[in-house]
Amino acid sequence: MIVNIDGGFLEPGEARLPVDDGGFLFGETLFETLKVRERKLLLVGEHLDRLELSARLLDFPCDRKRIESALERTLPRLTAPVSRLRLTLTRGSFAGLDYPPAKAARFVILAFAYEEPGNQEREAGATCVFAPNRRVNPLSHLPQMKRGNYADCLFAANHARQKGAREALFVTSQGEVIEGATSNLFMVRRSELITPPAGELVLAGIMRRQVLAAARKLGICTQEATISREDLLQAEEVFLSNSLIDILPVTRIENQAVGGGRLWRTLLQEISGKPADDKTLP
């Protein structure tokens, strides 16, 4: 693991944040998870744009130039073919409930080796379960964003692991399936690509945007619409997306076989720029 705090590198065992930091006290952080392949940051502009937008909405300090510099200086230290970078912003130390001054803000970059899903895993497909809890948004007047208060997703993801599944899917009280604990959701019905609309509960994922753009470029009809449990279980195809897995097909939900379509592979080919039969397809 590589640790960079405010632009300075530290040994993992020596890295510390004060106990009065807002991230510890209140879960008051923003974060982005980025993928690095061969020391190249993927979709970094899109990730930082979303981070800046979230920061503006929450009056959160975000020094993009310093962050970009720290990211660039982190890249030469990476040794794995693929790495996962977690960029976290915190407001800094709190003296009470008032926001600290902007100069107190901190950012942390953590880098880990990452193993992408292989061809065999993609061909086999992922198993999903429905989350036992609801997706929540404490800032319901604002769109969903990547905030450090992540308890709902952690609980759902742990439930999936206990069930031997790859992902947990959130369902609203109205029976609408909205997204995974760590992923956006897509399905294909009558050759149309459908994903729940981004907004209060559904994150406007970076890879979600890439998938929709790739589909439109290929002339595939797309729609942002609600998805019911019944829709999902009867879909021609179901897949997940995020910036680490890119696209991962789903073949079982709650022990029921689903999907089986191959549009995911066409879209992955378009996103990655590699031919469909390329054995190095991510």
Salt bridges, closest charged atoms under 4 A:
ASP21 OD2 - ARG106 NH1 2.64
GLU28 OE2 - ARG91 NE 2.63
GLU28 OE1 - ARG147 NH2 3.72
GLU32 OE1 - HIS47 ND1 2.73
GLU32 OE1 - ARG50 NH2 2.69
ASP49 OD1 - ARG64 NH1 2.68
GLU52 OE1 - ARG64 NH1 2.91
GLU68 OE2 - ARG64 NE 3.08
GLU116 OE2 - LYS35 NZ 2.65
GLU116 OE2 - ARG37 NH2 2.60
GLU121 OE2 - ARG166 NH1 2.35
GLU123 OE1 - ARG262 NH1 3.01
GLU123 OE2 - ARG265 NH1 3.32
ASP152 OD2 - ARG135 NH1 2.81
GLU179 OE2 - ARG135 NE 2.73
GLU224 OE1 - ARG208 NH2 2.61
ASP231 OD1 - ARG189 NH1 3.47
ASP246 OD2 - LYS35 NZ 3.03
ASP246 OD2 - ARG37 NH2 3.92
GLU270 OE2 - LYS217 NZ 3.10
